[in-house]
Amino acid sequence: CTLDSEVALRVGGDFFFDPQPGDSPVNLVLIAGGVGINPLFSILLHIADLHGYQEGKGNGHKLGTVKLYYSAKNTRELLFKKNILGLMNTFPGKITCCFHVTQQRSQICKELQPHVTGK
């Protein structure tokens, strides 16, 4: 987003992301804390599948970028972190993530360091 961009927010409840072929591409910002990552991780996997199909078959989906912001107490509590890193590596520039930890006391592993901010 840039200054004066229009955004739509959805907090909690029933929500999904199901773009149809021919829809205009949208850029998503997903924000999760703790176990709240579960539905957003499903959306992230769906987007990765669509990117894979788009690259392989040209299925008509026009996809924007996805930026995930995910916070937890420490890196041990970042669920699906290895899967998320894998998606970022598979779809560079299309899927990105910033992890944030609030109570990390130990060293952050090298694999996560470039993607983690902390208190």
N, C-alpha and C positions, 0 to 999 in steps of 0.2 A: 504494500500500500504506500501511497505517497500522500502528502498533505492534501486535504480536500477530497480524497478518494471516498467513494461510497462503499460502505461495508454493511453486511447483514450479520447479525449475531444470533446464535441460538444457544441457550443454556439449559442443559438437562432435558428430561422428557424424551419423547419419541422423536428421533431424527434419523435421517439417512442421506446418503449421497448416491444418486443413481442417474448420472448423465445419460442422455440418449444420443444415438448417432444423429449428427446434424445440429445438436445444441451448440451454442457459442461456448468457447472455452472459458473456464473460470479459474482463477487462482484461489486456492484455499489456504487459510491459516487455521490450524488446529491447535487448541490449547488444552493441555491435560495436566492434572495433578494426581499423583498416587495411582490408585486403582481405577481412577476415572479414565485411564488410557484405553481400557477395554473396548468401548464402542468406537473410539477414534482409531485404534489399531485396525479394527475391521474395515473401516473406511480406507485407511492407508493401504491395506492389502488389496482391496477392491480396485483402487486407483493403480496400484502396481500391476495388477492383472490387466487392466485396460491399457496401460502403457505397453505391456508385453504383447498384447493382441494387436495394438496399433502398429508397433514396429514390425511384427511378423506378418500381418495379414491386411493391414489398412482397413480396419473395420468401420471407418466413418466417424469414430469418436475423435473430437478435438479437445485435447486436455491441456489445461494450464499447469502451473506449478503448485506444489504443496509444501508448505513450511509448517513443521510440527514444533511446538514449544511444549516441553514436558518437564515437570518439576516433581521432585521427591526429596525425602530427607537426606538420602545418600545414594550413591551409585548402585548399591546392592538392591535398593528398592525401586530402581528403574526397570519396570517389567518390559520384556520384549526388546531390551536394548540391543542385543546382538542381531536380532531380526531387523530392527530399524536401521542399524549400521549397514547391514547387507542390502537393504532396499536403497539406501543412499548411494552405495557403491555401484549397484546395478543400474540405477537411474540418476546419474550425477546431474545436478542442476535442475532436475525435475522434482525430486523428492529430497528435502533437506530437513535437518532437525537440530534444534538447540536444546540440550539438556540443562537443567538448573538444579543444583543441590543446595539444601538449606542448612544441613547439619553434618556435612562430611568431615570426619576426623582423620581418616586415613588417606594415604596417597591415592590419587586417581590413576587408574591404569592408562598406559600410553595410548591404547586404542581409542579410549573415550576422551582423553585430554583436549583434543582440538574442538570438541563439541560441547564441553561442559563449562558452565560458569557456576560460581558459588558465592556464598556469603563470606 
